[in-house]
């Protein structure tokens, strides 16, 4: 499916992927009574945050993420991907780690789980990280900083 | 034995599949979405829209449940205060997200696609989380 005006967009794949992510988060909520927030689950798995979530369950969730991506790859779905160079990648990882701990969540916890619940903290967090995300790419482009191959 | 690890594994697997199908394991696509003033790629908005729609229904169901299907009770965040820490943290996260086109979920999912870049990103992310923990002296 092609979106008029956006030849590179994949709206149908995006919607299907999004519905799957929503179902996964719904399973955590209705099955286990928990938020599928990846940064919090990662911090819990590696002993970097207090949580009532058992560490085994935290690791099980994290192992599932590449497992699901591998299954999609094995079925021949999910296209190519390009990753930024090691140095900006490490800097970005550091900022993501610090930011998600201070900000109590990321795109999954605040974005998927919090926004759908109309949590005010999540709405503020999403508006903030979207704004700085847009600004970061705009500034990098304006300065001619290319990080993708 | 608790059924929580099994639920978590199934949820994580569906989550990872959704990220891959939606193109979120491709940093170029995520940065395309964040390139609002350039060659904007709206795909991420469809991913987020689909996920939020399903979860909005799940929250409506949750409000009618006394307890989760396979656990004794709900363990959900209940804070409502908007703090400088929340806003500052989200701001820093957004900068990192913009630089790499990766957030934590796709970072883990990418282990199946490009293990070396994913490991670099995840190691740095965990180091960042450790820094916060050490500075706060928890």
HADDOCK unambig.tbl for C-alpha pairs under 7 A between the chains (distance, minus, plus):
assign (segid A and resid 6 and name CA) (segid B and resid 41 and name CA) 6.65 0.50 0.50
assign (segid A and resid 8 and name CA) (segid B and resid 41 and name CA) 6.59 0.50 0.50
assign (segid A and resid 9 and name CA) (segid B and resid 41 and name CA) 5.40 0.50 0.50
assign (segid A and resid 9 and name CA) (segid B and resid 42 and name CA) 6.15 0.50 0.50
assign (segid A and resid 9 and name CA) (segid B and resid 43 and name CA) 5.29 0.50 0.50
assign (segid A and resid 10 and name CA) (segid B and resid 43 and name CA) 5.56 0.50 0.50
assign (segid A and resid 11 and name CA) (segid B and resid 43 and name CA) 5.33 0.50 0.50
assign (segid A and resid 11 and name CA) (segid B and resid 46 and name CA) 5.90 0.50 0.50
assign (segid A and resid 13 and name CA) (segid B and resid 21 and name CA) 5.90 0.50 0.50
assign (segid A and resid 13 and name CA) (segid B and resid 22 and name CA) 5.12 0.50 0.50
assign (segid A and resid 14 and name CA) (segid B and resid 21 and name CA) 6.93 0.50 0.50
assign (segid A and resid 14 and name CA) (segid B and resid 22 and name CA) 3.99 0.50 0.50
assign (segid A and resid 14 and name CA) (segid B and resid 23 and name CA) 6.79 0.50 0.50
assign (segid A and resid 14 and name CA) (segid B and resid 43 and name CA) 5.59 0.50 0.50
assign (segid A and resid 14 and name CA) (segid B and resid 44 and name CA) 6.58 0.50 0.50
assign (segid A and resid 14 and name CA) (segid B and resid 46 and name CA) 5.18 0.50 0.50
assign (segid A and resid 14 and name CA) (segid B and resid 47 and name CA) 4.52 0.50 0.50
assign (segid A and resid 15 and name CA) (segid B and resid 22 and name CA) 6.97 0.50 0.50
assign (segid A and resid 15 and name CA) (segid B and resid 46 and name CA) 4.98 0.50 0.50
assign (segid A and resid 15 and name CA) (segid B and resid 47 and name CA) 5.02 0.50 0.50
assign (segid A and resid 15 and name CA) (segid B and resid 50 and name CA) 5.17 0.50 0.50
assign (segid A and resid 16 and name CA) (segid B and resid 22 and name CA) 6.79 0.50 0.50
assign (segid A and resid 17 and name CA) (segid B and resid 18 and name CA) 3.85 0.50 0.50
assign (segid A and resid 17 and name CA) (segid B and resid 19 and name CA) 5.88 0.50 0.50
assign (segid A and resid 17 and name CA) (segid B and resid 21 and name CA) 5.02 0.50 0.50
assign (segid A and resid 17 and name CA) (segid B and resid 22 and name CA) 4.21 0.50 0.50
assign (segid A and resid 17 and name CA) (segid B and resid 47 and name CA) 5.99 0.50 0.50
assign (segid A and resid 18 and name CA) (segid B and resid 18 and name CA) 6.11 0.50 0.50
assign (segid A and resid 18 and name CA) (segid B and resid 22 and name CA) 6.52 0.50 0.50
assign (segid A and resid 18 and name CA) (segid B and resid 46 and name CA) 6.88 0.50 0.50
assign (segid A and resid 18 and name CA) (segid B and resid 47 and name CA) 3.89 0.50 0.50
assign (segid A and resid 18 and name CA) (segid B and resid 48 and name CA) 5.83 0.50 0.50
assign (segid A and resid 18 and name CA) (segid B and resid 49 and name CA) 6.85 0.50 0.50
assign (segid A and resid 18 and name CA) (segid B and resid 50 and name CA) 4.42 0.50 0.50
assign (segid A and resid 18 and name CA) (segid B and resid 51 and name CA) 4.36 0.50 0.50
assign (segid A and resid 19 and name CA) (segid B and resid 50 and name CA) 4.70 0.50 0.50
assign (segid A and resid 19 and name CA) (segid B and resid 51 and name CA) 4.86 0.50 0.50
assign (segid A and resid 19 and name CA) (segid B and resid 54 and name CA) 6.24 0.50 0.50
assign (segid A and resid 20 and name CA) (segid B and resid 14 and name CA) 6.21 0.50 0.50
assign (segid A and resid 20 and name CA) (segid B and resid 15 and name CA) 6.38 0.50 0.50
assign (segid A and resid 20 and name CA) (segid B and resid 18 and name CA) 4.89 0.50 0.50
assign (segid A and resid 21 and name CA) (segid B and resid 14 and name CA) 6.67 0.50 0.50
assign (segid A and resid 21 and name CA) (segid B and resid 15 and name CA) 4.64 0.50 0.50
assign (segid A and resid 21 and name CA) (segid B and resid 18 and name CA) 5.16 0.50 0.50
assign (segid A and resid 21 and name CA) (segid B and resid 19 and name CA) 6.97 0.50 0.50
assign (segid A and resid 21 and name CA) (segid B and resid 51 and name CA) 5.53 0.50 0.50
assign (segid A and resid 22 and name CA) (segid B and resid 50 and name CA) 6.93 0.50 0.50
assign (segid A and resid 22 and name CA) (segid B and resid 51 and name CA) 3.90 0.50 0.50
assign (segid A and resid 22 and name CA) (segid B and resid 52 and name CA) 6.40 0.50 0.50
assign (segid A and resid 22 and name CA) (segid B and resid 54 and name CA) 5.06 0.50 0.50
assign (segid A and resid 22 and name CA) (segid B and resid 55 and name CA) 5.33 0.50 0.50
assign (segid A and resid 23 and name CA) (segid B and resid 54 and name CA) 6.48 0.50 0.50
assign (segid A and resid 24 and name CA) (segid B and resid 11 and name CA) 4.49 0.50 0.50
assign (segid A and resid 24 and name CA) (segid B and resid 12 and name CA) 6.82 0.50 0.50
assign (segid A and resid 24 and name CA) (segid B and resid 14 and name CA) 5.50 0.50 0.50
assign (segid A and resid 24 and name CA) (segid B and resid 15 and name CA) 5.27 0.50 0.50
assign (segid A and resid 25 and name CA) (segid B and resid 11 and name CA) 6.78 0.50 0.50
assign (segid A and resid 25 and name CA) (segid B and resid 55 and name CA) 6.96 0.50 0.50
assign (segid A and resid 26 and name CA) (segid B and resid 55 and name CA) 5.88 0.50 0.50
assign (segid A and resid 26 and name CA) (segid B and resid 58 and name CA) 5.54 0.50 0.50
assign (segid A and resid 27 and name CA) (segid B and resid 11 and name CA) 6.20 0.50 0.50
assign (segid A and resid 28 and name CA) (segid B and resid 7 and name CA) 6.77 0.50 0.50
assign (segid A and resid 28 and name CA) (segid B and resid 8 and name CA) 6.68 0.50 0.50
assign (segid A and resid 28 and name CA) (segid B and resid 11 and name CA) 6.36 0.50 0.50
assign (segid A and resid 30 and name CA) (segid B and resid 62 and name CA) 6.34 0.50 0.50
assign (segid A and resid 30 and name CA) (segid B and resid 68 and name CA) 5.07 0.50 0.50
assign (segid A and resid 30 and name CA) (segid B and resid 69 and name CA) 6.15 0.50 0.50
assign (segid A and resid 31 and name CA) (segid B and resid 7 and name CA) 6.96 0.50 0.50
assign (segid A and resid 31 and name CA) (segid B and resid 68 and name CA) 5.22 0.50 0.50
assign (segid A and resid 31 and name CA) (segid B and resid 69 and name CA) 4.75 0.50 0.50
assign (segid A and resid 31 and name CA) (segid B and resid 70 and name CA) 5.26 0.50 0.50
assign (segid A and resid 31 and name CA) (segid B and resid 71 and name CA) 6.97 0.50 0.50
assign (segid A and resid 32 and name CA) (segid B and resid 4 and name CA) 6.16 0.50 0.50
assign (segid A and resid 32 and name CA) (segid B and resid 7 and name CA) 6.98 0.50 0.50
assign (segid A and resid 32 and name CA) (segid B and resid 68 and name CA) 5.75 0.50 0.50
assign (segid A and resid 32 and name CA) (segid B and resid 69 and name CA) 6.87 0.50 0.50
assign (segid A and resid 32 and name CA) (segid B and resid 70 and name CA) 5.72 0.50 0.50
assign (segid A and resid 32 and name CA) (segid B and resid 71 and name CA) 5.32 0.50 0.50
assign (segid A and resid 33 and name CA) (segid B and resid 68 and name CA) 5.13 0.50 0.50
assign (segid A and resid 33 and name CA) (segid B and resid 71 and name CA) 6.73 0.50 0.50
assign (segid A and resid 33 and name CA) (segid B and resid 73 and name CA) 6.34 0.50 0.50
assign (segid A and resid 33 and name CA) (segid B and resid 74 and name CA) 4.14 0.50 0.50
assign (segid A and resid 33 and name CA) (segid B and resid 75 and name CA) 5.76 0.50 0.50
assign (segid A and resid 34 and name CA) (segid B and resid 74 and name CA) 6.37 0.50 0.50
assign (segid A and resid 34 and name CA) (segid B and resid 75 and name CA) 5.51 0.50 0.50
assign (segid A and resid 34 and name CA) (segid B and resid 76 and name CA) 6.01 0.50 0.50
assign (segid A and resid 35 and name CA) (segid B and resid 76 and name CA) 6.57 0.50 0.50
assign (segid A and resid 38 and name CA) (segid B and resid 104 and name CA) 6.02 0.50 0.50
assign (segid A and resid 38 and name CA) (segid B and resid 105 and name CA) 5.58 0.50 0.50
assign (segid A and resid 39 and name CA) (segid B and resid 104 and name CA) 5.74 0.50 0.50
assign (segid A and resid 48 and name CA) (segid B and resid 129 and name CA) 6.66 0.50 0.50
assign (segid A and resid 48 and name CA) (segid B and resid 130 and name CA) 6.18 0.50 0.50
assign (segid A and resid 48 and name CA) (segid B and resid 133 and name CA) 6.61 0.50 0.50
assign (segid A and resid 56 and name CA) (segid B and resid 5 and name CA) 6.20 0.50 0.50
assign (segid A and resid 57 and name CA) (segid B and resid 4 and name CA) 5.93 0.50 0.50
assign (segid A and resid 57 and name CA) (segid B and resid 5 and name CA) 3.90 0.50 0.50
assign (segid A and resid 57 and name CA) (segid B and resid 8 and name CA) 5.69 0.50 0.50
assign (segid A and resid 60 and name CA) (segid B and resid 5 and name CA) 5.73 0.50 0.50
assign (segid A and resid 60 and name CA) (segid B and resid 8 and name CA) 5.74 0.50 0.50
assign (segid A and resid 60 and name CA) (segid B and resid 9 and name CA) 4.65 0.50 0.50
assign (segid A and resid 61 and name CA) (segid B and resid 8 and name CA) 4.53 0.50 0.50
assign (segid A and resid 61 and name CA) (segid B and resid 9 and name CA) 4.58 0.50 0.50
assign (segid A and resid 61 and name CA) (segid B and resid 11 and name CA) 6.63 0.50 0.50
assign (segid A and resid 61 and name CA) (segid B and resid 12 and name CA) 4.39 0.50 0.50
assign (segid A and resid 62 and name CA) (segid B and resid 12 and name CA) 6.22 0.50 0.50
assign (segid A and resid 62 and name CA) (segid B and resid 108 and name CA) 6.82 0.50 0.50
assign (segid A and resid 63 and name CA) (segid B and resid 9 and name CA) 6.96 0.50 0.50
assign (segid A and resid 64 and name CA) (segid B and resid 9 and name CA) 5.10 0.50 0.50
assign (segid A and resid 64 and name CA) (segid B and resid 10 and name CA) 6.71 0.50 0.50
assign (segid A and resid 64 and name CA) (segid B and resid 12 and name CA) 4.20 0.50 0.50
assign (segid A and resid 64 and name CA) (segid B and resid 13 and name CA) 3.93 0.50 0.50
assign (segid A and resid 64 and name CA) (segid B and resid 16 and name CA) 6.65 0.50 0.50
assign (segid A and resid 65 and name CA) (segid B and resid 12 and name CA) 4.94 0.50 0.50
assign (segid A and resid 65 and name CA) (segid B and resid 13 and name CA) 5.09 0.50 0.50
assign (segid A and resid 65 and name CA) (segid B and resid 15 and name CA) 6.23 0.50 0.50
assign (segid A and resid 65 and name CA) (segid B and resid 16 and name CA) 3.97 0.50 0.50
assign (segid A and resid 65 and name CA) (segid B and resid 108 and name CA) 6.02 0.50 0.50
assign (segid A and resid 65 and name CA) (segid B and resid 109 and name CA) 4.64 0.50 0.50
assign (segid A and resid 66 and name CA) (segid B and resid 16 and name CA) 5.99 0.50 0.50
assign (segid A and resid 66 and name CA) (segid B and resid 108 and name CA) 6.02 0.50 0.50
assign (segid A and resid 66 and name CA) (segid B and resid 109 and name CA) 3.88 0.50 0.50
assign (segid A and resid 66 and name CA) (segid B and resid 110 and name CA) 6.31 0.50 0.50
assign (segid A and resid 66 and name CA) (segid B and resid 111 and name CA) 5.69 0.50 0.50
assign (segid A and resid 66 and name CA) (segid B and resid 112 and name CA) 4.94 0.50 0.50
assign (segid A and resid 67 and name CA) (segid B and resid 13 and name CA) 5.73 0.50 0.50
assign (segid A and resid 67 and name CA) (segid B and resid 16 and name CA) 6.91 0.50 0.50
assign (segid A and resid 68 and name CA) (segid B and resid 13 and name CA) 4.17 0.50 0.50
assign (segid A and resid 68 and name CA) (segid B and resid 14 and name CA) 5.87 0.50 0.50
assign (segid A and resid 68 and name CA) (segid B and resid 15 and name CA) 6.96 0.50 0.50
assign (segid A and resid 68 and name CA) (segid B and resid 16 and name CA) 4.42 0.50 0.50
assign (segid A and resid 68 and name CA) (segid B and resid 17 and name CA) 4.15 0.50 0.50
assign (segid A and resid 69 and name CA) (segid B and resid 16 and name CA) 5.00 0.50 0.50
assign (segid A and resid 69 and name CA) (segid B and resid 17 and name CA) 4.71 0.50 0.50
assign (segid A and resid 69 and name CA) (segid B and resid 20 and name CA) 5.25 0.50 0.50
assign (segid A and resid 69 and name CA) (segid B and resid 109 and name CA) 5.70 0.50 0.50
assign (segid A and resid 69 and name CA) (segid B and resid 112 and name CA) 6.29 0.50 0.50
assign (segid A and resid 70 and name CA) (segid B and resid 112 and name CA) 5.41 0.50 0.50
assign (segid A and resid 71 and name CA) (segid B and resid 17 and name CA) 6.96 0.50 0.50
assign (segid A and resid 72 and name CA) (segid B and resid 17 and name CA) 5.80 0.50 0.50
assign (segid A and resid 72 and name CA) (segid B and resid 20 and name CA) 6.65 0.50 0.50
assign (segid A and resid 72 and name CA) (segid B and resid 21 and name CA) 6.91 0.50 0.50
assign (segid A and resid 77 and name CA) (segid B and resid 21 and name CA) 6.63 0.50 0.50
assign (segid A and resid 78 and name CA) (segid B and resid 20 and name CA) 5.40 0.50 0.50
assign (segid A and resid 78 and name CA) (segid B and resid 21 and name CA) 4.99 0.50 0.50
assign (segid A and resid 78 and name CA) (segid B and resid 23 and name CA) 6.38 0.50 0.50
assign (segid A and resid 80 and name CA) (segid B and resid 26 and name CA) 6.98 0.50 0.50
assign (segid A and resid 81 and name CA) (segid B and resid 25 and name CA) 6.95 0.50 0.50
assign (segid A and resid 81 and name CA) (segid B and resid 26 and name CA) 4.28 0.50 0.50
assign (segid A and resid 81 and name CA) (segid B and resid 27 and name CA) 6.66 0.50 0.50
assign (segid A and resid 81 and name CA) (segid B and resid 28 and name CA) 6.77 0.50 0.50
assign (segid A and resid 82 and name CA) (segid B and resid 26 and name CA) 6.05 0.50 0.50
assign (segid A and resid 82 and name CA) (segid B and resid 27 and name CA) 6.09 0.50 0.50
assign (segid A and resid 82 and name CA) (segid B and resid 28 and name CA) 5.74 0.50 0.50
assign (segid A and resid 83 and name CA) (segid B and resid 27 and name CA) 5.78 0.50 0.50
assign (segid A and resid 83 and name CA) (segid B and resid 117 and name CA) 6.81 0.50 0.50
assign (segid A and resid 84 and name CA) (segid B and resid 100 and name CA) 5.95 0.50 0.50
assign (segid A and resid 86 and name CA) (segid B and resid 117 and name CA) 6.80 0.50 0.50
assign (segid A and resid 86 and name CA) (segid B and resid 120 and name CA) 6.96 0.50 0.50
assign (segid A and resid 88 and name CA) (segid B and resid 99 and name CA) 6.75 0.50 0.50
assign (segid A and resid 88 and name CA) (segid B and resid 100 and name CA) 6.86 0.50 0.50
assign (segid A and resid 89 and name CA) (segid B and resid 100 and name CA) 5.54 0.50 0.50
assign (segid A and resid 89 and name CA) (segid B and resid 120 and name CA) 6.92 0.50 0.50
assign (segid A and resid 89 and name CA) (segid B and resid 121 and name CA) 5.65 0.50 0.50
assign (segid A and resid 90 and name CA) (segid B and resid 120 and name CA) 5.96 0.50 0.50
assign (segid A and resid 90 and name CA) (segid B and resid 121 and name CA) 5.38 0.50 0.50
assign (segid A and resid 90 and name CA) (segid B and resid 124 and name CA) 5.35 0.50 0.50
assign (segid A and resid 92 and name CA) (segid B and resid 96 and name CA) 3.95 0.50 0.50
assign (segid A and resid 92 and name CA) (segid B and resid 97 and name CA) 6.63 0.50 0.50
assign (segid A and resid 92 and name CA) (segid B and resid 99 and name CA) 5.83 0.50 0.50
assign (segid A and resid 92 and name CA) (segid B and resid 100 and name CA) 5.74 0.50 0.50
assign (segid A and resid 93 and name CA) (segid B and resid 96 and name CA) 6.41 0.50 0.50
assign (segid A and resid 93 and name CA) (segid B and resid 121 and name CA) 4.71 0.50 0.50
assign (segid A and resid 93 and name CA) (segid B and resid 122 and name CA) 6.35 0.50 0.50
assign (segid A and resid 93 and name CA) (segid B and resid 124 and name CA) 4.73 0.50 0.50
assign (segid A and resid 93 and name CA) (segid B and resid 125 and name CA) 4.24 0.50 0.50
assign (segid A and resid 94 and name CA) (segid B and resid 124 and name CA) 4.76 0.50 0.50
assign (segid A and resid 94 and name CA) (segid B and resid 125 and name CA) 4.71 0.50 0.50
assign (segid A and resid 94 and name CA) (segid B and resid 127 and name CA) 6.46 0.50 0.50
assign (segid A and resid 94 and name CA) (segid B and resid 128 and name CA) 4.57 0.50 0.50
assign (segid A and resid 95 and name CA) (segid B and resid 92 and name CA) 5.76 0.50 0.50
assign (segid A and resid 95 and name CA) (segid B and resid 93 and name CA) 5.71 0.50 0.50
assign (segid A and resid 95 and name CA) (segid B and resid 96 and name CA) 5.01 0.50 0.50
assign (segid A and resid 95 and name CA) (segid B and resid 128 and name CA) 6.61 0.50 0.50
assign (segid A and resid 96 and name CA) (segid B and resid 92 and name CA) 6.85 0.50 0.50
assign (segid A and resid 96 and name CA) (segid B and resid 93 and name CA) 4.46 0.50 0.50
assign (segid A and resid 96 and name CA) (segid B and resid 96 and name CA) 5.20 0.50 0.50
assign (segid A and resid 96 and name CA) (segid B and resid 97 and name CA) 6.70 0.50 0.50
assign (segid A and resid 96 and name CA) (segid B and resid 103 and name CA) 6.97 0.50 0.50
assign (segid A and resid 96 and name CA) (segid B and resid 125 and name CA) 5.85 0.50 0.50
assign (segid A and resid 97 and name CA) (segid B and resid 125 and name CA) 4.03 0.50 0.50
assign (segid A and resid 97 and name CA) (segid B and resid 126 and name CA) 5.87 0.50 0.50
assign (segid A and resid 97 and name CA) (segid B and resid 127 and name CA) 6.96 0.50 0.50
assign (segid A and resid 97 and name CA) (segid B and resid 128 and name CA) 4.28 0.50 0.50
assign (segid A and resid 97 and name CA) (segid B and resid 129 and name CA) 4.69 0.50 0.50
assign (segid A and resid 98 and name CA) (segid B and resid 128 and name CA) 4.54 0.50 0.50
assign (segid A and resid 98 and name CA) (segid B and resid 129 and name CA) 5.20 0.50 0.50
assign (segid A and resid 98 and name CA) (segid B and resid 132 and name CA) 6.02 0.50 0.50
assign (segid A and resid 99 and name CA) (segid B and resid 89 and name CA) 3.97 0.50 0.50
assign (segid A and resid 99 and name CA) (segid B and resid 90 and name CA) 5.61 0.50 0.50
assign (segid A and resid 99 and name CA) (segid B and resid 92 and name CA) 4.84 0.50 0.50
assign (segid A and resid 99 and name CA) (segid B and resid 93 and name CA) 4.31 0.50 0.50
assign (segid A and resid 100 and name CA) (segid B and resid 89 and name CA) 6.10 0.50 0.50
assign (segid A and resid 100 and name CA) (segid B and resid 90 and name CA) 6.56 0.50 0.50
assign (segid A and resid 100 and name CA) (segid B and resid 93 and name CA) 5.94 0.50 0.50
assign (segid A and resid 101 and name CA) (segid B and resid 129 and name CA) 6.06 0.50 0.50
assign (segid A and resid 101 and name CA) (segid B and resid 132 and name CA) 6.90 0.50 0.50
assign (segid A and resid 102 and name CA) (segid B and resid 85 and name CA) 5.71 0.50 0.50
assign (segid A and resid 102 and name CA) (segid B and resid 86 and name CA) 6.08 0.50 0.50
assign (segid A and resid 102 and name CA) (segid B and resid 89 and name CA) 4.55 0.50 0.50
assign (segid A and resid 103 and name CA) (segid B and resid 85 and name CA) 6.19 0.50 0.50
assign (segid A and resid 103 and name CA) (segid B and resid 86 and name CA) 4.08 0.50 0.50
assign (segid A and resid 103 and name CA) (segid B and resid 87 and name CA) 6.50 0.50 0.50
assign (segid A and resid 103 and name CA) (segid B and resid 88 and name CA) 6.93 0.50 0.50
assign (segid A and resid 103 and name CA) (segid B and resid 89 and name CA) 4.05 0.50 0.50
assign (segid A and resid 103 and name CA) (segid B and resid 90 and name CA) 4.94 0.50 0.50
assign (segid A and resid 104 and name CA) (segid B and resid 86 and name CA) 6.76 0.50 0.50
assign (segid A and resid 112 and name CA) (segid B and resid 48 and name CA) 6.71 0.50 0.50
assign (segid A and resid 112 and name CA) (segid B and resid 51 and name CA) 6.04 0.50 0.50
assign (segid A and resid 112 and name CA) (segid B and resid 52 and name CA) 5.21 0.50 0.50
assign (segid A and resid 113 and name CA) (segid B and resid 55 and name CA) 6.57 0.50 0.50
assign (segid A and resid 116 and name CA) (segid B and resid 52 and name CA) 5.12 0.50 0.50
assign (segid A and resid 116 and name CA) (segid B and resid 55 and name CA) 5.83 0.50 0.50
assign (segid A and resid 116 and name CA) (segid B and resid 56 and name CA) 4.74 0.50 0.50
assign (segid A and resid 117 and name CA) (segid B and resid 56 and name CA) 6.39 0.50 0.50
assign (segid A and resid 117 and name CA) (segid B and resid 59 and name CA) 6.49 0.50 0.50
assign (segid A and resid 120 and name CA) (segid B and resid 80 and name CA) 6.56 0.50 0.50
assign (segid A and resid 121 and name CA) (segid B and resid 80 and name CA) 6.07 0.50 0.50
assign (segid A and resid 121 and name CA) (segid B and resid 81 and name CA) 6.80 0.50 0.50
assign (segid A and resid 121 and name CA) (segid B and resid 82 and name CA) 5.83 0.50 0.50
assign (segid A and resid 125 and name CA) (segid B and resid 86 and name CA) 6.72 0.50 0.50
assign (segid A and resid 125 and name CA) (segid B and resid 87 and name CA) 6.05 0.50 0.50
assign (segid A and resid 125 and name CA) (segid B and resid 90 and name CA) 5.37 0.50 0.50
assign (segid A and resid 128 and name CA) (segid B and resid 87 and name CA) 6.54 0.50 0.50
assign (segid A and resid 128 and name CA) (segid B and resid 90 and name CA) 5.91 0.50 0.50
assign (segid A and resid 128 and name CA) (segid B and resid 91 and name CA) 5.57 0.50 0.50
assign (segid A and resid 129 and name CA) (segid B and resid 90 and name CA) 5.04 0.50 0.50
assign (segid A and resid 129 and name CA) (segid B and resid 91 and name CA) 5.01 0.50 0.50
assign (segid A and resid 129 and name CA) (segid B and resid 93 and name CA) 6.24 0.50 0.50
assign (segid A and resid 129 and name CA) (segid B and resid 94 and name CA) 3.99 0.50 0.50
assign (segid A and resid 130 and name CA) (segid B and resid 94 and name CA) 6.17 0.50 0.50
assign (segid A and resid 132 and name CA) (segid B and resid 91 and name CA) 5.69 0.50 0.50
assign (segid A and resid 132 and name CA) (segid B and resid 94 and name CA) 5.00 0.50 0.50
assign (segid A and resid 132 and name CA) (segid B and resid 95 and name CA) 5.54 0.50 0.50
assign (segid A and resid 133 and name CA) (segid B and resid 34 and name CA) 6.07 0.50 0.50
assign (segid A and resid 133 and name CA) (segid B and resid 94 and name CA) 4.45 0.50 0.50
assign (segid A and resid 133 and name CA) (segid B and resid 95 and name CA) 5.25 0.50 0.50
assign (segid A and resid 133 and name CA) (segid B and resid 97 and name CA) 6.14 0.50 0.50
assign (segid A and resid 133 and name CA) (segid B and resid 98 and name CA) 4.48 0.50 0.50
assign (segid A and resid 134 and name CA) (segid B and resid 34 and name CA) 4.79 0.50 0.50
assign (segid A and resid 134 and name CA) (segid B and resid 35 and name CA) 6.17 0.50 0.50
assign (segid A and resid 134 and name CA) (segid B and resid 36 and name CA) 6.27 0.50 0.50
assign (segid A and resid 134 and name CA) (segid B and resid 98 and name CA) 6.89 0.50 0.50
assign (segid A and resid 136 and name CA) (segid B and resid 95 and name CA) 5.64 0.50 0.50
assign (segid A and resid 136 and name CA) (segid B and resid 98 and name CA) 5.48 0.50 0.50
assign (segid A and resid 136 and name CA) (segid B and resid 99 and name CA) 6.75 0.50 0.50
assign (segid A and resid 137 and name CA) (segid B and resid 34 and name CA) 6.34 0.50 0.50
assign (segid A and resid 137 and name CA) (segid B and resid 35 and name CA) 5.78 0.50 0.50
assign (segid A and resid 137 and name CA) (segid B and resid 98 and name CA) 5.58 0.50 0.50
assign (segid A and resid 137 and name CA) (segid B and resid 99 and name CA) 6.79 0.50 0.50
assign (segid A and resid 138 and name CA) (segid B and resid 35 and name CA) 6.34 0.50 0.50
assign (segid A and resid 138 and name CA) (segid B and resid 37 and name CA) 6.72 0.50 0.50
